[in-house]
Amino acid sequence: MAKPLGGRGALAHRPVLLRETIELLAAERGGLFVDCTVGLGGHSEAILQASSDAQVLGIDRDDEALELARQRLALYGSRFSAVHADFRELTRVLATAKVRQVHGVLADLGVSSLQLDSPGRGFSFRHEAPLDMRMDVSNGETAAELLGRLSEVQIANLIFEYGEEPRSRRIARAIVQRRERGQPVATTTDLANVIERAVGKGNKRRIHPATRTFQALRIAVNAELENLDRFQFDAVDHLEQAGRLAIISFHSLEDRIIKRTLQKLSGKCQCPPRLPKCICGATKRVEILTRRAIVPSESEIDENPRSRSAKLRGAVRI
């Protein structure tokens, strides 16, 4: 593996489920792979190392991460190329590159070490920073702007739906009350403190009381669940026969969508059981390779606690 990057890139970057992902993609076959969320390039590097015939087209909406990945993988020359885009723009990116089919597609849907550990990005309440949370800082609404615009009911629904936070109403009320006093939530510590005052600090052995709310806002700001099912269909469209798809998710909402969509792509009907005939249009296009999601080993979790919620699912084009 490459040595840690210097300067701002010197972050504890540990690709999650690395060995399992490379095996699932069968990267030793070589050919062209698309890493749709290249981040700092850990998975891409492992693909390139698996075969001297492997090539990787890396996609990421975080321009800073993409530049660091380019630096890291420069020694592979033309075998690695990178494009600044959202992973759901896969079809457009491949059309621009004049590529029709690929050997494998990978998407790691987690927040990168760069984003979590960069104080100014606003993803973590461990750092005092503007409440931003955008993966692509060049466009879109920040988390602070979102909280300044939505109604109390909308904020509560967002936190409950995306964060699965049972105390979402109390948190939403506290945010809006602060806003009504002319003190909108503007920083990460602002939000964490508001939540602690609203619901208490909780048991220190469990997660911080702001964790679910931060997750919910990040999902909303980056539209993380939007068109995730469509992405999987697009990825399969671009796989050659026997091409592999691998997706790593980090929370149950993503995993449910991935699991359900893979089942549909494998021909399993998604219609309610009482319907007299199938109307969902499920057609068998893949074989699912992961009967159950692959999760990190205890040793990986010990070495990299951020991996603990990761789930890997995959399929092969038939």
Secondary structure as UniProt FT lines:
FT   HELIX           7..9
FT   TURN            16..17
FT   HELIX           18..25
FT   HELIX           27..29
FT   STRAND          31..35
FT   TURN            36..37
FT   TURN            39..40
FT   HELIX           42..50
FT   TURN            52..53
FT   STRAND          54..60
FT   HELIX           63..72
FT   HELIX           74..79
FT   STRAND          80..84
FT   HELIX           87..89
FT   HELIX           90..96
FT   TURN            97..98
FT   STRAND          102..108
FT   HELIX           113..117
FT   HELIX           119..121
FT   TURN            125..126
FT   TURN            137..138
FT   HELIX           143..149
FT   HELIX           152..163
FT   TURN            166..167
FT   HELIX           168..180
FT   TURN            181..182
FT   HELIX           188..199
FT   TURN            204..205
FT   TURN            209..210
FT   HELIX           211..221
FT   TURN            222..227
FT   HELIX           228..237
FT   STRAND          239..249
FT   HELIX           252..265
FT   TURN            273..274
FT   STRAND          286..288
FT   HELIX           298..303
FT   HELIX           305..307
FT   TURN            308..309
FT   STRAND          311..317
//
